[in-house]
Amino acid sequence: MHALVTHELTKDYAVGFWRARQRRALDGLTLDVEAGEVFGFLGPNGAGKTTTLKLLMQLVFPSSGTAEMLGRPLGDLSVKRRIGYLPENPYFYDYLTAEELLTYFAGLFNLRGADRRARVSRLLDEVGIGGERRLQLRKFSKGMLQRVGIAQALLNEPDLVIFDEPMSGLDPLGRRDVRSLILRLRDRGCTVFFSSHVLSDAEALCSRVAILAKGRLRASGRLTDMVPFRASGWELVVAGVSDAAIAALGSRLRHAVRIGEDRFTLDLPLDPPPERVVGELTAAGAHLVSLNPIRQTLEDFFVEQVTS
Amino acid sequence: MSAIAAIAVNTFRESVRDKVLYNLVLFAVLIMGASYLIGQLTAGQDVKIIKDLGLSATAVFGLFIAVFIGIGLVSKEVERRSVYALLAKPIHRYQLVLGKYCGLVLTLTVNVAVMAATFYLVLAYMAYGASPDAVRAWDAPALDPALLKAVALILVELALVTAIAVFFSTFSTPILSAALTFGLYVAGHFSSDLRNFQDVVDSPSAARLARGLYWVLPNLAQFDIKADVVHGQYVPPGYLVMTTVYAAFYIGMLLVASMLVFSRRDFK
């Protein structure tokens, strides 16, 4: 079952006042997101991520193509009741307190009375601003507003949440909190579709990702299955190893860099498996410091796509 | 319906928190100060002048609120992007427009009601201190209930001006919306002159244009019955009803147009 499907979704914006010309922000996006998965929508700034999310929320209308969420066409109110949305860099009515804002929005979901009060209170606590619930939003920092934004997106206990750059403006602690919140939502059966330009967020959370650049879908699937992100080798750091032991590795070593008196960074090919090399070196008296796969970063991929 | 009410209440709350109702203090100071000064300077005409001043101030203060808040009602939501989270909720776009409009009309109603109450209090004070000779010289009693007819039509006119401001704010910038709304307000007060434009111009096309504008523009002069009530002239209830129906027709048209524009707008 798909929680979200787009077919050839395209958006052109008119640019200029006189003789307006069309600028294509999104070009034929075809995508599906399975129910219950955490799906990362990745791309550099200006790739078309926010335009896609706005199309899904009907904040802008497609030039062509179609989309469905939870099996219904966009804009269907019964679907909106089951969706939560966090806009990018959210702004809320700054004359309201966090509690008033959530109470106002909860009313739009027809939540009333004690149920509404309890849910607002629980959510404010859950996103870590329970202590500031009676503070006007104009006194909130960017990170606190982001937390309010996440809380308002969860008011209706949605089946699908759409987060536009959920980590934006958050400190490391906040990022960790949001990551664990997303995983909790997934465990509850909620589908999470979020945009980001940070690979580590996607690696930590997503079952699948789609990568967008210049308005076009460049790749989609499991991050580890994507050619650019498959490991191309291993980076092994060892200590207490002799030059002779390094030389004995022969063709199983692509490159070695001495980083201390008896400390080396070794660039190993994928084959043979690194465990064998590690075994040999530790038998020769070396200590393993670290072992990491070598893969292209999302930033490298973006640069490659944007400059191609 | 509940979504429209929730948005209206929030719009009213915004006006209160943004200290819009502080204008009431200014109004109270103006009307009380004027009553004191006029009482010192004029003989017999003081109540008439205060009635005139009170009704005019109610209309002018309300006009500024209707225009300057009305033009930002929708455009501010879009500019500040607060509309993104709001429209993600299970509401239709037209409900946002109607809710915002009703919220500002609620603000204006409270504003006009408090002004009218203040105004009557000042008149009561003047009536209390007036000599029997002065009272006999008045065209109408100080606490004339007919004043409420003028107040009611001021409120109806403000509701119409708010609809004009909301309409422009759905597709235009706040400054342009303010200019267009004020322009329409002024033109609306002189629209009856457009009807007789053909008598003063030679160009048939200019005369046709003027006549066309006469039929399109709301005739706002109809809402101004201040002079009648101040001078004790009878204003039949039927006139109030017909004028209100006339305003409701225009308000309906403007709100439908606003909703149509807003419902297809892209929020880039």
Interface residues (C-beta under 8 A of the other chain):
Chain A: Y13 K54 M57 Q58 L59 V60 F61 L77 S78 K80 R81 I83 G84 Y85 L86 P87 N89 P90 Y91 F92 Y93 Y95 L96 Y104 F105 G107 L108 F109 N110 G149 Q152 A153
Chain B: S2 A3 A6 N10 R13 E14 R17 D18 R80 R81 S82 V83 Y84 A85 L86 L87 A88 K89 P90 I91 H92 R264 D266 F267 K268
